[in-house]
Amino acid sequence: MPIAPATRIGHVHLKVANLQRALDFYCGVLGFEIMQRMGDSAAFISAGGYHHHIGLNTWESEGGRPPAPGTTGLYHLAILYPTRPDLADALRRVVQAGIPLDGAADHGVSEALYLRDPDENGVELYRDRPQAEWPRDREGKLAMYTRHLDVRVLLAEAHANVKVLDVESVGPKDVA
Protein backbone atom coordinates (compact mmCIF):
# COMPACT_ATOMS: atom_id res chain seq x y z
CA MET A 1 0.00 0.00 0.00
CA PRO A 2 1.64 3.32 -1.03
CA ILE A 3 2.00 6.31 1.25
CA ALA A 4 -0.81 8.90 1.23
CA PRO A 5 -0.37 11.11 -1.87
CA ALA A 6 -0.73 14.35 0.12
CA THR A 7 2.23 13.44 2.38
CA ARG A 8 4.95 16.11 2.39
CA ILE A 9 8.29 16.52 4.12
CA GLY A 10 7.60 19.22 6.67
CA HIS A 11 10.98 20.48 7.83
CA VAL A 12 14.64 19.69 8.19
CA HIS A 13 16.71 20.04 11.36
CA LEU A 14 20.44 20.64 10.91
CA LYS A 15 23.31 20.28 13.35
CA VAL A 16 25.55 23.32 12.93
CA ALA A 17 28.89 24.34 14.43
CA ASN A 18 27.98 27.99 14.98
CA LEU A 19 24.36 29.14 15.24
CA GLN A 20 24.95 32.78 14.30
CA ARG A 21 26.99 31.82 11.23
CA ALA A 22 24.17 29.51 10.11
CA LEU A 23 21.57 32.25 10.72
CA ASP A 24 23.69 34.72 8.72
CA PHE A 25 23.45 32.32 5.76
CA TYR A 26 19.86 31.08 6.00
CA CYS A 27 18.32 34.39 7.13
CA GLY A 28 20.86 36.97 5.98
CA VAL A 29 21.50 35.53 2.50
CA LEU A 30 18.49 33.35 1.68
CA GLY A 31 15.95 35.50 3.52
CA PHE A 32 14.30 33.07 5.96
CA GLU A 33 12.84 34.61 9.12
CA ILE A 34 13.56 33.57 12.70
CA MET A 35 10.39 32.23 14.29
CA GLN A 36 11.93 31.25 17.62
CA ARG A 37 15.41 31.31 19.05
CA MET A 38 16.70 29.35 22.01
CA GLY A 39 19.73 31.41 23.06
CA ASP A 40 22.89 30.47 21.20
CA SER A 41 21.96 26.80 20.89
CA ALA A 42 18.98 26.61 18.51
CA ALA A 43 16.74 28.57 16.16
CA PHE A 44 13.68 27.75 14.10
CA ILE A 45 13.31 29.63 10.81
CA SER A 46 10.69 29.78 8.09
CA ALA A 47 9.27 31.47 5.04
CA GLY A 48 5.84 33.06 5.30
CA GLY A 49 5.29 32.66 9.04
CA TYR A 50 5.14 28.85 9.19
CA HIS A 51 6.33 27.52 12.58
CA HIS A 52 9.57 26.34 10.96
CA HIS A 53 10.92 24.95 7.75
CA ILE A 54 14.46 24.63 9.08
CA GLY A 55 15.66 23.97 12.60
CA LEU A 56 19.29 24.81 13.40
CA ASN A 57 21.01 23.63 16.55
CA THR A 58 24.41 23.23 18.20
CA TRP A 59 23.26 20.69 20.80
CA GLU A 60 25.68 17.99 19.60
CA SER A 61 27.80 19.96 17.17
CA GLU A 62 29.00 23.30 18.60
CA GLY A 63 32.43 24.02 17.14
CA GLY A 64 32.28 20.75 15.18
CA ARG A 65 33.67 19.99 11.76
CA PRO A 66 31.66 18.98 8.69
CA PRO A 67 31.51 15.25 7.90
CA ALA A 68 34.48 14.03 5.87
CA PRO A 69 33.92 13.44 2.15
CA GLY A 70 32.90 9.88 1.43
CA THR A 71 30.86 9.46 4.61
CA THR A 72 27.14 8.99 4.93
CA GLY A 73 24.74 11.74 5.93
CA LEU A 74 22.67 14.47 4.38
CA TYR A 75 23.33 14.90 0.65
CA HIS A 76 21.38 18.15 0.46
CA LEU A 77 18.26 19.87 1.63
CA ALA A 78 16.06 21.28 -1.09
CA ILE A 79 14.29 24.63 -0.87
CA LEU A 80 11.38 24.95 -3.30
CA TYR A 81 10.69 28.44 -4.69
CA PRO A 82 7.20 29.16 -6.06
CA THR A 83 8.27 30.83 -9.33
CA ARG A 84 11.23 31.22 -11.66
CA PRO A 85 11.63 34.94 -10.75
CA ASP A 86 11.77 33.90 -7.07
CA LEU A 87 14.52 31.39 -7.90
CA ALA A 88 16.29 34.12 -9.87
CA ASP A 89 16.12 36.38 -6.81
CA ALA A 90 17.62 33.58 -4.67
CA LEU A 91 20.47 33.35 -7.18
CA ARG A 92 20.95 37.11 -6.98
CA ARG A 93 21.22 36.88 -3.18
CA VAL A 94 23.74 34.03 -3.37
CA VAL A 95 25.89 35.81 -5.95
CA GLN A 96 25.73 39.08 -4.02
CA ALA A 97 26.92 37.25 -0.88
CA GLY A 98 29.87 35.79 -2.81
CA ILE A 99 28.78 32.19 -2.24
CA PRO A 100 30.01 29.87 -5.00
CA LEU A 101 27.68 27.48 -6.75
CA ASP A 102 28.56 23.79 -6.90
CA GLY A 103 26.35 23.52 -9.97
CA ALA A 104 23.17 24.45 -11.78
CA ALA A 105 20.94 22.05 -13.67
CA ASP A 106 17.76 21.80 -15.69
CA HIS A 107 16.12 18.48 -14.81
CA GLY A 108 13.13 18.89 -17.11
CA VAL A 109 10.75 18.82 -14.14
CA SER A 110 12.68 21.53 -12.30
CA GLU A 111 15.53 24.01 -12.44
CA ALA A 112 18.05 23.81 -9.61
CA LEU A 113 21.02 25.63 -8.10
CA TYR A 114 23.43 23.72 -5.86
CA LEU A 115 25.62 25.23 -3.17
CA ARG A 116 26.90 24.63 0.37
CA ASP A 117 25.95 26.27 3.64
CA PRO A 118 28.68 27.37 6.12
CA ASP A 119 28.71 23.87 7.65
CA GLU A 120 29.21 22.27 4.21
CA ASN A 121 25.66 20.91 4.08
CA GLY A 122 24.47 20.64 0.51
CA VAL A 123 21.66 23.06 -0.36
CA GLU A 124 19.50 22.88 -3.47
CA LEU A 125 17.49 25.96 -4.42
CA TYR A 126 14.93 24.99 -7.06
CA ARG A 127 11.61 25.62 -8.71
CA ASP A 128 9.31 23.03 -10.24
CA ARG A 129 7.88 23.42 -13.70
CA PRO A 130 4.12 22.91 -14.02
CA GLN A 131 3.39 19.17 -14.22
CA ALA A 132 1.95 19.56 -17.73
CA GLU A 133 5.45 20.60 -18.92
CA TRP A 134 7.31 17.62 -17.42
CA PRO A 135 9.17 15.55 -20.00
CA ARG A 136 7.64 12.15 -20.73
CA ASP A 137 8.69 9.20 -22.85
CA ARG A 138 6.55 7.59 -25.56
CA GLU A 139 4.65 5.57 -22.95
CA GLY A 140 3.89 8.67 -20.89
CA LYS A 141 6.36 7.84 -18.10
CA LEU A 142 8.43 10.57 -16.51
CA ALA A 143 11.71 11.16 -18.38
CA MET A 144 13.78 13.47 -16.19
CA TYR A 145 17.23 14.51 -17.36
CA THR A 146 20.13 16.68 -16.25
CA ARG A 147 21.18 19.50 -18.58
CA HIS A 148 23.10 22.72 -18.11
CA LEU A 149 21.12 25.61 -16.62
CA ASP A 150 22.30 29.00 -17.86
CA VAL A 151 22.59 31.04 -14.66
CA ARG A 152 23.15 34.28 -16.58
CA VAL A 153 19.73 33.96 -18.19
CA LEU A 154 18.17 33.06 -14.84
CA LEU A 155 19.87 35.99 -13.10
CA ALA A 156 18.52 38.37 -15.74
CA GLU A 157 15.04 37.40 -14.53
CA ALA A 158 15.67 38.56 -10.96
CA HIS A 159 13.06 40.98 -9.66
CA ALA A 160 12.87 44.41 -11.33
CA ASN A 161 15.16 47.21 -10.16
CA VAL A 162 17.76 44.78 -8.81
CA LYS A 163 21.31 45.39 -9.95
CA VAL A 164 22.42 42.52 -12.20
CA LEU A 165 25.68 41.14 -10.88
CA ASP A 166 28.57 39.54 -12.73
CA VAL A 167 28.48 35.77 -12.21
CA GLU A 168 31.88 35.01 -13.79
CA SER A 169 33.41 34.10 -10.43
CA VAL A 170 30.60 31.74 -9.46
CA GLY A 171 29.80 30.07 -12.76
CA PRO A 172 28.45 26.59 -12.03
CA LYS A 173 30.02 23.35 -13.06
CA ASP A 174 27.79 21.00 -15.00
CA VAL A 175 25.90 18.73 -12.61
CA ALA A 176 25.61 15.09 -13.59
C-alpha positions as a Python dict, from the first residue, in 0.01 Angstrom:
ca = {
    (1, 'M'): (0, 0, 0),
    (2, 'P'): (164, 332, -103),
    (3, 'I'): (200, 631, 125),
    (4, 'A'): (-81, 890, 123),
    (5, 'P'): (-37, 1111, -187),
    (6, 'A'): (-73, 1435, 12),
    (7, 'T'): (223, 1344, 238),
    (8, 'R'): (495, 1611, 239),
    (9, 'I'): (829, 1652, 412),
    (10, 'G'): (760, 1922, 667),
    (11, 'H'): (1098, 2048, 783),
    (12, 'V'): (1464, 1969, 819),
    (13, 'H'): (1671, 2004, 1136),
    (14, 'L'): (2044, 2064, 1091),
    (15, 'K'): (2331, 2028, 1335),
    (16, 'V'): (2555, 2332, 1293),
    (17, 'A'): (2889, 2434, 1443),
    (18, 'N'): (2798, 2799, 1498),
    (19, 'L'): (2436, 2914, 1524),
    (20, 'Q'): (2495, 3278, 1430),
    (21, 'R'): (2699, 3182, 1123),
    (22, 'A'): (2417, 2951, 1011),
    (23, 'L'): (2157, 3225, 1072),
    (24, 'D'): (2369, 3472, 872),
    (25, 'F'): (2345, 3232, 576),
    (26, 'Y'): (1986, 3108, 600),
    (27, 'C'): (1832, 3439, 713),
    (28, 'G'): (2086, 3697, 598),
    (29, 'V'): (2150, 3553, 250),
    (30, 'L'): (1849, 3335, 168),
    (31, 'G'): (1595, 3550, 352),
    (32, 'F'): (1430, 3307, 596),
    (33, 'E'): (1284, 3461, 912),
    (34, 'I'): (1356, 3357, 1270),
    (35, 'M'): (1039, 3223, 1429),
    (36, 'Q'): (1193, 3125, 1762),
    (37, 'R'): (1541, 3131, 1905),
    (38, 'M'): (1670, 2935, 2201),
    (39, 'G'): (1973, 3141, 2306),
    (40, 'D'): (2289, 3047, 2120),
    (41, 'S'): (2196, 2680, 2089),
    (42, 'A'): (1898, 2661, 1851),
    (43, 'A'): (1674, 2857, 1616),
    (44, 'F'): (1368, 2775, 1410),
    (45, 'I'): (1331, 2963, 1081),
    (46, 'S'): (1069, 2978, 809),
    (47, 'A'): (927, 3147, 504),
    (48, 'G'): (584, 3306, 530),
    (49, 'G'): (529, 3266, 904),
    (50, 'Y'): (514, 2885, 919),
    (51, 'H'): (633, 2752, 1258),
    (52, 'H'): (957, 2634, 1096),
    (53, 'H'): (1092, 2495, 775),
    (54, 'I'): (1446, 2463, 908),
    (55, 'G'): (1566, 2397, 1260),
    (56, 'L'): (1929, 2481, 1340),
    (57, 'N'): (2101, 2363, 1655),
    (58, 'T'): (2441, 2323, 1820),
    (59, 'W'): (2326, 2069, 2080),
    (60, 'E'): (2568, 1799, 1960),
    (61, 'S'): (2780, 1996, 1717),
    (62, 'E'): (2900, 2330, 1860),
    (63, 'G'): (3243, 2402, 1714),
    (64, 'G'): (3228, 2075, 1518),
    (65, 'R'): (3367, 1999, 1176),
    (66, 'P'): (3166, 1898, 869),
    (67, 'P'): (3151, 1525, 790),
    (68, 'A'): (3448, 1403, 587),
    (69, 'P'): (3392, 1344, 215),
    (70, 'G'): (3290, 988, 143),
    (71, 'T'): (3086, 946, 461),
    (72, 'T'): (2714, 899, 493),
    (73, 'G'): (2474, 1174, 593),
    (74, 'L'): (2267, 1447, 438),
    (75, 'Y'): (2333, 1490, 65),
    (76, 'H'): (2138, 1815, 46),
    (77, 'L'): (1826, 1987, 163),
    (78, 'A'): (1606, 2128, -109),
    (79, 'I'): (1429, 2463, -87),
    (80, 'L'): (1138, 2495, -330),
    (81, 'Y'): (1069, 2844, -469),
    (82, 'P'): (720, 2916, -606),
    (83, 'T'): (827, 3083, -933),
    (84, 'R'): (1123, 3122, -1166),
    (85, 'P'): (1163, 3494, -1075),
    (86, 'D'): (1177, 3390, -707),
    (87, 'L'): (1452, 3139, -790),
    (88, 'A'): (1629, 3412, -987),
    (89, 'D'): (1612, 3638, -681),
    (90, 'A'): (1762, 3358, -467),
    (91, 'L'): (2047, 3335, -718),
    (92, 'R'): (2095, 3711, -698),
    (93, 'R'): (2122, 3688, -318),
    (94, 'V'): (2374, 3403, -337),
    (95, 'V'): (2589, 3581, -595),
    (96, 'Q'): (2573, 3908, -402),
    (97, 'A'): (2692, 3725, -88),
    (98, 'G'): (2987, 3579, -281),
    (99, 'I'): (2878, 3219, -224),
    (100, 'P'): (3001, 2987, -500),
    (101, 'L'): (2768, 2748, -675),
    (102, 'D'): (2856, 2379, -690),
    (103, 'G'): (2635, 2352, -997),
    (104, 'A'): (2317, 2445, -1178),
    (105, 'A'): (2094, 2205, -1367),
    (106, 'D'): (1776, 2180, -1569),
    (107, 'H'): (1612, 1848, -1481),
    (108, 'G'): (1313, 1889, -1711),
    (109, 'V'): (1075, 1882, -1414),
    (110, 'S'): (1268, 2153, -1230),
    (111, 'E'): (1553, 2401, -1244),
    (112, 'A'): (1805, 2381, -961),
    (113, 'L'): (2102, 2563, -810),
    (114, 'Y'): (2343, 2372, -586),
    (115, 'L'): (2562, 2523, -317),
    (116, 'R'): (2690, 2463, 37),
    (117, 'D'): (2595, 2627, 364),
    (118, 'P'): (2868, 2737, 612),
    (119, 'D'): (2871, 2387, 765),
    (120, 'E'): (2921, 2227, 421),
    (121, 'N'): (2566, 2091, 408),
    (122, 'G'): (2447, 2064, 51),
    (123, 'V'): (2166, 2306, -36),
    (124, 'E'): (1950, 2288, -347),
    (125, 'L'): (1749, 2596, -442),
    (126, 'Y'): (1493, 2499, -706),
    (127, 'R'): (1161, 2562, -871),
    (128, 'D'): (931, 2303, -1024),
    (129, 'R'): (788, 2342, -1370),
    (130, 'P'): (412, 2291, -1402),
    (131, 'Q'): (339, 1917, -1422),
    (132, 'A'): (195, 1956, -1773),
    (133, 'E'): (545, 2060, -1892),
    (134, 'W'): (731, 1762, -1742),
    (135, 'P'): (917, 1555, -2000),
    (136, 'R'): (764, 1215, -2073),
    (137, 'D'): (869, 920, -2285),
    (138, 'R'): (655, 759, -2556),
    (139, 'E'): (465, 557, -2295),
    (140, 'G'): (389, 867, -2089),
    (141, 'K'): (636, 784, -1810),
    (142, 'L'): (843, 1057, -1651),
    (143, 'A'): (1171, 1116, -1838),
    (144, 'M'): (1378, 1347, -1619),
    (145, 'Y'): (1723, 1451, -1736),
    (146, 'T'): (2013, 1668, -1625),
    (147, 'R'): (2118, 1950, -1858),
    (148, 'H'): (2310, 2272, -1811),
    (149, 'L'): (2112, 2561, -1662),
    (150, 'D'): (2230, 2900, -1786),
    (151, 'V'): (2259, 3104, -1466),
    (152, 'R'): (2315, 3428, -1658),
    (153, 'V'): (1973, 3396, -1819),
    (154, 'L'): (1817, 3306, -1484),
    (155, 'L'): (1987, 3599, -1310),
    (156, 'A'): (1852, 3837, -1574),
    (157, 'E'): (1504, 3740, -1453),
    (158, 'A'): (1567, 3856, -1096),
    (159, 'H'): (1306, 4098, -966),
    (160, 'A'): (1287, 4441, -1133),
    (161, 'N'): (1516, 4721, -1016),
    (162, 'V'): (1776, 4478, -881),
    (163, 'K'): (2131, 4539, -995),
    (164, 'V'): (2242, 4252, -1220),
    (165, 'L'): (2568, 4114, -1088),
    (166, 'D'): (2857, 3954, -1273),
    (167, 'V'): (2848, 3577, -1221),
    (168, 'E'): (3188, 3501, -1379),
    (169, 'S'): (3341, 3410, -1043),
    (170, 'V'): (3060, 3174, -946),
    (171, 'G'): (2980, 3007, -1276),
    (172, 'P'): (2845, 2659, -1203),
    (173, 'K'): (3002, 2335, -1306),
    (174, 'D'): (2779, 2100, -1500),
    (175, 'V'): (2590, 1873, -1261),
    (176, 'A'): (2561, 1509, -1359),
}
